[in-house]
Amino acid sequence: MTRRTQILVRGIVQGVGFRPFIYLLAHRRALKGKVFNNASGVLIDVEGEAQAIAEFVNEIKLNPPPLSIIESVELDNLPIPANFKDFRIVESESNGAKFVPISADIASCADCLREMFDPNDRRFRYPFINCTNCGPRFTIIENVPYDREQTTMHEFAMCNECRAEYENPLDRRFHAEPIACANCGPKVFLRSSEIEPQKHRNIEEIKDAIEQAKQLLENGKILAVKGIGGFHLVCDALNAKAVQTLRKRKYREDKPFALMANSIKVIEKYCFVSETEKYLLLSKQRPIVLLEKKPDAEIPEAIAPKAKNLGFMLPYTPLHVLLLENLEKPLVMTSGNVSDEPICFEDEDANERLNKIADYYLFHNRRINIRTDDSVVRVLKLTPQWRSGAEEETQPQINTDEHRLKEDKSEIQNPKSKIILRRSRGYAPTPINAAFKFEKQILACGAELKNTFCITKENYAFLSHHIGDLENLETLKSFTEGIKHFKRLFNLEPEIIAYDLHPEYLSTKYALALDEKLAKIGVQHHHAHIASCLADNEIDGEVIGVAFDGLGLGTDGKLWGGEFFVADFTQAERIAHLEYVPMPGGAKAIREPWRMAAAYLQRAFGDDFVHLEIPFIQNLNQSAWKILRQMIQTEINSPQTSSMGRLFDGVASLLSLRNTVNYEGQAAIELEVIAEKSCSDRYFFEIAEDKSMIKVSDVIKKIAEDLMTGVSPQIISTKFHLGVAHLITLIAREIRDERNLNRVALSGGVFQNLFLLAETCRILKSDGFEVFTHSRVPTNDGGISLGQAAIANARIMAGRI
């Protein structure tokens, strides 16, 4: 029986080879009709035998293209036949309400890399080779539907050969919108930061530009290299002088630099790499993966001062692959910006802002539509990592010597051991699929640090790429432009605005300045953390929420950060928290953690702490302390905080690890680095009689006592970490007994500390708790906007606005 059926496929189905897949599948099933992109996804109008159509639909669901994510397949059987003569791909339909998820940028596939290194292939050594399975997507799309004229590639007219591939249903580049070659596509060119650019117009000259760039790097020069989402600043990672020069010019004193190597083999010279870490390094997202540095790694300390981890990634564009070809050492590959500013992505901007940092520029003329930083992940290891020099490498790797890339056929898409620290290139704008429907379109503006925004529609939460710290005009501009782009791209017009309660956050000021007709919902910072964890794990209902971070404004006007809640999406009841201590100097106490150490010592010992015989006191500036003491006594610029992050900072300073920091979290990171994992002893926190407040004075006294008796900072750090992990379990146990709750959600920047997180998870699970952590969105403030959106939606559903 012949039937005509219209099939609408929703999800990430544009820009991923879906129409060619449908075309080939229809021909195999002897079906006739058409397929095209529209504003809702991919629409298929097909005629044929009912059984063939049923098998066709089943195949779509079971074996879609590898880069696609199908959310729904909607069928509509039509009574009127169309009498199609064949099956074809037709022009996209652009009318109607535009809404379709967009693919993230995808790392170069094995087929493209094989062709790029094949002397007989017409794209031999062409640095912009791509196909339907790889290449730029999000960073070049200007509007939907996803067609070439809606991307920055519309500036390049296809040559006859590319056009023939584009129109050939049997070709891998059939309707590959960024298709290009050396004859018709983008070019790469090299210039110094003092002279006019010299464009290279053919493949030999492109090769010359890249080869010259490689030689300049070998000679110790710093290059600004334009990639897929912006510029990187690049230098030879083993050239200590070049690394130090880059630090000086970039005004980046200590924050670790990211590295890029051409293979797992090269990375393993410097770091231990587990199987899960290999999967992540080789995944289509190609994030930076933080790896444990080998004790004998021969790499300049200036790459990551006082750090036990190195951040490595593999090349994810053909240009990167060519730049690292045959290179048996890593390159520094850090964001192309001056510290604290957003990454440069436009040529003119890079010329202006990087001219005093880079010696040379390696440009290309494919325009980037939206800036996107590299993503950063870590792997949580609950058991000691087994290491062996003879460990078999079973996963695929780039091998630039043999010009091959083995196919990754079993990528771990969302391992629970994956901790995303920065969700950006490769992941954004892939939506977070919520376990509930968003009743309204919501714009959640996020927090101040590590900002992301989130816009919702139906069951999608579109979490933005990493914006950065909203502390300057450039980053605020990136934030506002990003919101405009998402609204245009996904045809969203938010009706509800969610924002953080802190009135001085630029994200909050932006929200409150929007049209007064829009409903606005203020969301407490730490409630948003817990809600983000719930949404990340697609769970509902009440949990024991533990939110540990640097700080966030509480409902009592004080700065929270060491919080225990009973929470769901609608509400968060604060059950317990760290005791309040002053932050002398306010935000200055974040940059100078010795202030927190002094405040904790005074709380524990009174003013007599200055007589303690410990190195911290011996190095304490007594005049500065007298000023701080007066500030505390008179409550001048000394806000009260319950922050666990500030406690970590204070302990790090108390151990004389660091009295000032050059980047957020530096003191706490160095405290984690020195922890001696073989120690099982711990400190004990005192709980107030009403069980609502956790006192820190006993722990501070024990730390001072250990210092005076010669206990090493390494052991003290471990005892402190284990004390915090056991504290979490103790409070969780009390709440379980009173509320009959057994699920614990852990969120907040402090849980980026994997030693603390692993020990906390281990102890909680051994006590019978079900533990939820982050795996799809950051546990830090980069996940706040998702939590804000989920809370706003719950309040709408509960009729609370």
C-alpha positions, 0 to 999 in steps of 0.5 A: 500500500502506497502512503505519503508521510511528512516527517519533522525531525527536531533536534541538532539536525542542521549542519550535521549531514542530516539531509544527505543521510536522508537522501541516501536512506530514501534511495536505499528504500526506493522512496520518493519525495523531498527533504529540506531544512526549515525553521523547526528542523528537517522536514521530509515529505516522502511517498512509498510502500507503508512498510518501507516508510516504517523501516525508513523512520525506524532507521532515522531513529536508530542510526542517525548521523554521528553529529546529530542529536534527535529530540523528536520525530513527528509523523503526519500521514497525508491523504493527498498524494504528491506523485513525486518522480524521485527523491531530492534535497530542495532549498530550505524553507525560511518562513515561519517561526525560526527555532532549531538547535545548532551544532557546536564546532566539531574537530577535524574528522579522520577522512578530512585529515587523510585527504589533507595529507594525501599528495594526490588529493586536491585539498592536499595541505589545505588548512580549511578542509572540512565535510559534513562530519566536521568543521566550523558550525556555531562560530560561522552561523549568522542565522537559520536555517543552516545554509551557506548564505546564512554563514560567514562562508557566503563571502566565498563563492564555490568553484566548479569542483566544490559545487560538484561535490556539494551537489553530489548525493554520494559525496561526503561533502554533499550539502556541506555548507563550509565546503571550500578548497584552495581555489575558492575558499579562505586563505591563510597569511603571515605578517609581523606586528610591524608590517602590512599583511602579505596575502598568499593566494595559492596552496604553495604560498599557504604552505609557506606561511605555515612553514614560516610560522613554525620556524618563527616558533622554533626561533622563540617568537610569539604568534597570534594564531587565528583559529575557529573561535578566536585568536590564540597566543602561541609559543614554544612550550619548551622555550622558557624565555619565550614563555616568560616573555609571553607572561610579561606581555600578557600581564599573566603572572602565574595562571597556567597556560594551556598546551597543544600537542600533536598526539597522545604520545607527546602528551604522555611525555609530560603527563599521566593519561587515563583511558577516560582522559584519552577519550576526552582528548580525542572526542569531537569536542577536543577540550583542554583536559587537565592532566596530572603532571609527571614528576620528571616532566621536563617542561618549564615551571613557568607553564603552570607555576606550583601546579600539579596539573597541565592543561593539554588539548589536541589539534582540532582544526586542519590549521592546528594539525599543520602547525604541529605536524612532526612537532615532538613537543607541545606549544603554548596555546593560550587565549588571545587576549590581555588578561581579564579581557575577552578573547579577540576574534576579529582581525582589526581587534586583534591587530589593536589589542595583541600588537604589543604581545605577538611578534607575528600574526597567522591570520586567515580570512574566514570571518568568525561570527562569535567568539568562543574560548576553548572548553576545559575539563577534568576527570574525577578519579575515585580510585588510584589511577593505575599507571604502567609504562607498558600500558596499551593505548587502545584509543585512537590518536593523531599521528602526524608522522604517518599522516593518519587519524585512527577513527574514534568509534566509542567516544564517551559522550557524557562520562559521569567522571567528567567535570566541566570547568569551562563549557564553550567550544565544542559543547556550546550552543548544544542545549541542555535537555531538561527533564521538564518543560519551560513554561515561558521563554526565560533569560537567566543572566548568570553571575559576575565571575565565569559568566554564562547566560541561559535562554530557554524554550520548551524543554531546551536550556541554551546555556551560552559559551563561556563569557568570562568575568563581567568586570570590564566594558569589553566583557560586558559587550561580549555578554550583551552581543552574545544574548542578541545572537542567541535570541536571533539564532534561536528566535527567542524573545524572553518573557521572564528575566532571572538574575543574581541578588547581588546589586553590584553584579553587571549581569544584575544591572543589565537585567534590571535595566531591561524593559520594565514590562518584563517579569524579573525574578531575583535568585539567590546565588547558592540556591541557583548552584543547587538547582543547576546540579539538579538540572544537570542530573535531570532530577526533581524533588528535594535534596540535601544541597551543599553549596561551597564557593567563594561568595554570593549574596545571601538573603540576610545581606551577608556573603554566603559560601559555606551552605547546607540546604534542603532544596528543590527548584522552588525553594532552598531552606538554609539548614546550616552554614559556616560561622560568619567571619569578617572579610577585612577590606572586602574584595581586597581580602580575595586578592590578599588571602593573608587578610582572611588568615588573620581574621580567622586567627583573631576569631580563634585566639583573639588579639593574642594570635600575634604572639603565636610562633608560626611562620605566618606571624613572623612574616605578618606586617604588624602595621597592616594588621593594626589597620585591619583590626581597626576595620574589623572592630569598627565594621568598616569595609569588613562584610561578614562571610560564611564562605568555604572558599575564603576558609580555603584561602585563609588556610593556604595563607596560614601555611605560608603558601600564598599571601596574595593571588594573581588569579581567582582560586590560586591559593586554594589550588596550591593548597590542594596541590600539596595535599599528601594523599597517603595521610588519613588523619583529619581535623574536626569541626565543632557544630553549634548546639542548635546544629545550624552553625559550623565553627571554624575556630577549633580547626584553626587552633589545631592548624596553628598547634600543628605548625608550632610542633613541626607538622608539615604543610602537606599533612596539614592540608590533607587533614583539612581537606579530609576534615571538610569532607567528613563535615559534609557527611556529618551535616548530611547525616543530621539532615537525613535523620530529621528530613528523611532525605538521602540524595546529596547535591554538591555544587559551587566552585570549591568542588573544582578541588578534585581531592575534596570532591573525590573524598566527599563522594567516597565518604558519602557513598560509603554512608549510603547517600546517593550523590549528585555532582556536575557533568554537563555544566560547570560546578562553578559560576559558569553553571549558575545561569542554568540554575537561575532559569530552572528556579524561575520556571519552577516559580512560574509553575507554582504561581509565585510570580 
